């Protein structure tokens, strides 16, 4: 359950900024994100709000991220798995174990949900496949 006691805003900001610094430099994910994110400062602020809502229950995030992700061409399960691996690498450096566990669990759910949605948007008649366990 999201709760303000789980972590601080500073911890959320460190998680988001640290993770997306890795994403932007990643050989697989960097070109995709850098091609589609026009204003990184604005995007990071929105992502901090997103993760603050998930981890701290702040309810600051508003938006619908699924349509923007579904619109991206050429995604595959390997890219979602890479996103998860980088996220997990980032959370491993967190000193807050409860935050790490919650963030990792939510990241897995988000990646799976986006991957299902992506597959359904491309082939609505086919049953979407899961991401392989990482």
Phi, psi and omega in degrees: 000136178289134179207144180298340180282345184294319184197172178263166174298324179297321178294320177298314181298317178298317178300307184296311182293320178295317180296310184287340170295319176293316180301314183297333181263354183288139181298325181272311187274327183307309180300324180292307181296315183293332177287330188253349178256112183279323184231099184294324179299314179294318181295316179297321178299318179293321179291325174297317177299317180300308182288331175295320177296318181290314187270329186246352180072027186286339179062026180279337185280135169225139181148176180227090185289336184301310182302321180295322181284324178296328182288345182289133180277150167071023178281155177214170183301324180299325178291320177294321178294323177295317177304314179296318181297316178295322178297313180297319176302320181291316183292334180297336179275355180285138176281346185266099184297319180297318177297315180302312181298315181294315181297316179297317179298317180291323178298319177298317179295318180296312180300315180296316180298314180295321179294317175301310181301320180297314180297316180296326179291333181272326184212081186297343181274345184262142176286125182291146179267153180282162168287143176294149178298137180249000000 
